Amino acid sequence: MNEKHIQQVLEIEKQAQEIHDVAVRDAQRLPIQAEEDARAILGKALSDAQEEARKLVSEAQAKEEVSRILAQAEEKNQQVEALAMSNFDRAVTYILERIAGKG
């Protein structure tokens, strides 16, 4: 082999070594990067789940509050109806007495 071919072989070996070194560095970095990516994904999933849980709790509390208010309104409505019926009965009695000439 002549000197030129030896230089070419040495240059090719040098390039191959550089490529190998880069590949080794990348291979060492990939698990670390994958772990960081997995942590980020898990963190996002946890954050999303917590936010969804907060929304569900808030909605449940709102529904409880609405139910409580509706129950109170229904109770008040029944009281008003009972009072109205009582007054209606008294009004009918009063009118009947007036018509009958007792008043």
Residue pairs with C-beta under 8 A, 6 or more apart in sequence:
1 9
94 103
97 103
